Structures are given as structure tokens and as C-alpha cells.
């Protein structure tokens, strides 16, 4: 007697319905790319009354959105190029995020030290601080303050003293979990009426004469290709944008000239600061040492990159550069290769510029209408983690020139997890679990708690170190479109950002997912091996480790 096939989980059954819905006629808008910018555009366009779909070849936020400095900042360094408009736009969006996503976006103090011989003098930096305050006149954060050399040494005794002239302290903000920010943007878009499908790769755009009429989309989970018709298609694939327009007249030039940025994660070290540090490297590049999840995020680099965007990782030169600059600022730190817990690397989707310093490449986003060469197609170049709201508003203005729609309403919205204070949870949820749910889910923590109450076995703690419970894994699959082990570990429950990169709990999480999704033993092995292969981007991992995961 044959074993019956497992009943499809609700999440997978819903996925089938999504593709069926997308085949029912032309949409107003197809958004290609599910990072912060693509998801924000989909959300704003749906709020404006358009029929919208957003697709991504991988998981939500699995590209550049996850690999930044995790700062929500006003762009202090842009003042160097007198880009006042961009600074003001960034500061306005920083304030919006502090107001609408307080569970994810928190104020973060920065110390900017002044050193004799730096490219920017003490006077210039102090004037920059004043300008930063003036441009953020409507902020909720504190104004900057100045420290003398002696005052700074008292606050930071481990800092390099040679040439030190003092410092300024100012505030920006941090999103510890940029991945969860992307998940909430996806949920916001869906609640507004957009259809969102991850692991849906655009294999080609559909051309009708000189008009893009949608795209052929491959469902990576089933291997089935679908055609999605749309009146307007907007390419928000970030560093992959050139791949999307390949084969169309819009590929007559190179759009993206990405630069590679690497960050290292290290444990607290001797002389480590309590506040974030923003300082100048030997070659004049801005560098940062940022407290993050009880550890430190240090970097980053800015190197031209051409290669495989899906497997980009740090090189030895980058590792040595970041370690050297950090040890120079904190002479007793003694950081070495052995100090690195892991690293991550992303490619900034900057406009293509053939020559010159990478620091001189514009950080402004640009929205290109390919008409009249190609009608019905827009491409977004650039875009930062902080300014996705402004970018979405600008994109909607371009879309409205092609299809009737209402105005932007994103500024009025709050992220789905918005809560001004921790929501009340059942009394039997232990303190550590409750604190974790509040930190990751904000107001949506109650939904996870209710799942724990309905299915008591899901209250089981899978990881005592982080207090991860099984209900979060079920919630990620049922409510947040997680379909692979990496989706849950790296971008939903966030244990993939812990020093062990989630390996210690990988088996338990895979077991819960197997029960929910009907995975057999071979599928579980494949998922574990795929996760180990994914982790090769973060550490030097022996091939034997990946092979062992496939055997377990």
C-alpha cells in the first residue's frame, strides 16, 4: 500500500491560489524585486487603488536590503557633496520610521571623533553637525553635543589619543533586523490588496511590439512558468536590474555599477565603545563601529564589483582593511581574523559609472522611464534602506503617468507591527519569550502568543539562548511566506544572525517545518545542505561541512 502524499500546508495552497489569481487578466502594476524599495512601491501603489503584484526570485529582503549597515540615517556624509536635498529627504524618512516602526527602529547615538590630519577638519565637522541639526529641525531625537579631547578620553578611554582634538555626539537610528522590516512591508502591501509571491523568478519580460506587457515568471518551488500580464512593469531588482531588462531595447546601456560593501561581526573587545563610532579611515573613507545585538558590526568597504551577485562574499583585502582601521581607532582591541564571528557582503545598486572614485558615485535613487524606446517599463537605480518611503512616492508619481491612480498614502501608514508599548500577552508566557516576541514582532506578538495558546505544543522553546519557540516557526510559514529553512532561520526568527549562524537550532527548526510542510527525510537533508551552502557567504566553511549536512 502506497503512502499518501502529504496534505499541502495552508501556506503552499495559498501560493497556488496566488498564481491562479495572477493569471486572470492584466494587472495595473507588476513590481519586480522584493527588497525594501520594491515592497514599499507595491504597498503604496495598492493603497492608491491599483491592482498590484510584487515578485522576487528569492525571499523577501534576501538581497541588498539585508546586507547594509542596518542604519536608518540622515546621510551625514552626503553633506560633503552639498547634497542638502538628499540629506533632508533622508532625515524626514528617518523620522517617519522612528514614528511608524518603533519596535524595529531605535535611536542610536554616534560619536564622531576629530583627528588632526584628517581630510575633514575639526571646524568643518562641527559645521556639519550644525547643518545636520538645522536640516532635521522637526526631529524627535536629541541635538548634537561637543566634547573636548579630555572629555572624550574620559568617556572612551580606549580610543586612539594621538592627534585627537575632541568629538561630536549626534543621533541617528538603527534597525537591528532589516529582514523583519522587509517582512512587515510585504505584509503591509498584502493587507492593502497587493499580491506578493516570493521565489518567483522573472525569466523574461513579455514584449508586445515596443511595449512591455508583463513578464514570464518561473515558480522556483514547482518549476512551472506563469505569464503575468501588466499595464506597467517596474524593475526594482536592485543590483540585478540589468538582468531583468536583458533581451529588451532597454538593455542598450548598463544601468547598475554596483559597489561591494562588507561588514564584520565581532564580540565586544577591549576599549569597545558604548555608542556607535563614525570615523575616517586612512584613505578618507567613512568607517563605523556599531553596537549590534550584544556584539559589534564594523565596516564597511566600497569596492567596484562585477561577478556573481548571488554568491558575493568578503575577500581577504576587505577583512584586513576593516580590522586594521578598527584596531587603529582602538589600539588595545587586538582584533584579528580569529576575532571575526562572521561577515556579510552586499552590492549597492548604484548607477553605472565607468571610472573614478566609488565615493563620488551618486547615492540618489533614479527612476528611469524607458519610453519611448520601451513603453510600460520603469527601472529604479539606487535606493537606500532609509529612504524607501520617498522612493516609493517618487515611483508612484511615474506610474500614475501611465495608469490612473490615487496619490501616495504611504506617509499615513504604520508598519503592521506598530505598537507604542508592549502589547499584553498571556500571563503564562515566560518573561524571556515575551521580551523576544515584543522585540521581533511588536504589536503582532499577540498573534504568535495566541498560536501558542491554541497549540500548546508550539510553546516549546527550541533555543534556550534566544528563547525561540516553535510557534514562531509555524507563524513564519503560515503568516509570513517562509518556505525554506533559510527563510525562517535567517529572515524570520533571526537566529541566523547569532554567532553560530543558526546551526545549533537548525535541526529543531527543520523538524517543525517538516511537520507543517510535509517534508520527508530527503527533503529535510536537502534543506539543511542548502542552508550550509548559503552560509558559505558568511564564513570560510569547509566543503566537508556542507556534505555532512546533506548526510545528516
C-alpha positions, 0 to 999 in steps of 0.5 A: 500500500502506497503512502499518501502524499502529504496534505499541502500546508495552508501556506503552499495552497495559498501560493497556488491560489496566488498564481491562479489569481495572477493569471486572470487578466492584466494587472495595473502594476507588476513590481519586480524585486522584493527588497525594501524599495520594491515592497514599499512601491507595491504597498503604496501603489495598492493603497492608491487603488491599483491592482498590484503584484510584487515578485522576487526570485528569492525571499523577501529582503534576501538581497541588498536590503539585508546586507547594509549597515542596518542604519536608518540615517540622515546621510551625514556624509552626503553633506560633503557633496552639498547634497542638502536635498538628499540629506533632508529627504533622508532625515524626514524618512528617518523620522517617519520610521522612528514614528511608524516602526518603533519596535524595529527602529531605535535611536542610536547615538554616534560619536564622531571623533576629530583627528588632526590630519584628517581630510575633514577638519575639526571646524568643518565637522562641527559645521556639519553637525550644525547643518545636520541639526538645522536640516532635521529641525522637526526631529524627535531625537536629541541635538548634537553635543561637543566634547573636548579631547579630555572629555572624550578620553574620559568617556572612551578611554580606549580610543586612539589619543594621538592627534585627537582634538575632541568629538561630536555626539549626534543621533541617528537610528538603527534597525537591528533586523532589516529582514523583519522590516522587509517582512512587515512591508510585504505584509503591509502591501498584502493587507492593502490588496497587493499580491506578493509571491516570493521565489518567483523568478522573472525569466523574461519580460513579455514584449508586445511590439515596443511595449512591455506587457508583463513578464514570464515568471518561473515558480522556483518551488514547482518549476512551472512558468506563469505569464503575468500580464501588466499595464506597467512593469517596474524593475526594482531588482536592485543590483540585478536590474540589468538582468531583468531588462536583458533581451529588451531595447532597454538593455542598450546601456548598463544601468547598475555599477554596483559597489561591494560593501562588507561588514564584520561581526565581532564580540565586544573587545577591549576599549569597545565603545558604548555608542556607535563610532563614525570615523575616517579611515586612512584613505578618507573613507567613512568607517563605523563601529556599531553596537549590534545585538550584544556584539559589534558590526564594523565596516564597511568597504566600497569596492567596484564589483562585477561577478556573481551577485548571488554568491558575493562574499568578503575577500581577504583585502576587505577583512584586513582593511576593516580590522586594521582601521578598527584596531587603529581607532582602538589600539588595545582591541587586538582584533584579528581574523580569529576575532571575526564571528562572521561577515556579510557582503552586499552590492549597492545598486548604484548607477553605472559609472565607468571610472573614478572614485566609488565615493563620488558615485551618486547615492540618489535613487533614479527612476528611469522611464524607458519610453519611448524606446520601451513603453510600460517599463520603469527601472529604479537605480539606487535606493537606500534602506532609509529612504524607501518611503520617498522612493516609493512616492517618487515611483508612484508619481511615474506610474500614475503617468501611465495608469490612473491612480490615487496619490501616495498614502504611504506617509499615513501608514504604520508598519503592521507591527506598530505598537507604542508599548508592549502589547499584553500577552498571556500571563503564562508566557515566560518573561524571556519569550515575551521580551523576544516576541515584543522585540521581533514582532511588536504589536503582532506578538499577540498573534504568535502568543495566541498560536501558542495558546491554541497549540500548546505544543508550539510553546516549546522553546527550541533555543534556550539562548534566544528563547525561540519557540516553535510557534514562531516557526509555524507563524513564519510559514503560515503568516509570513511566506517562509518556505525554506529553512533559510527563510525562517532561520535567517529572515524570520526568527533571526537566529541566523544572525547569532554567532553560530549562524543558526546551526545549533537550532537548525535541526529543531527548526527543520523538524517543525517545518517538516511537520507543517510542510510535509517534508520527508527525510530527503527533503529535510537533508536537502534543506539543511545542505542548502542552508550550509551552502548559503552560509558559505557567504558568511564564513570560510566553511569547509566543503566537508561541512556542507556534505555532512549536512546533506548526510545528516 
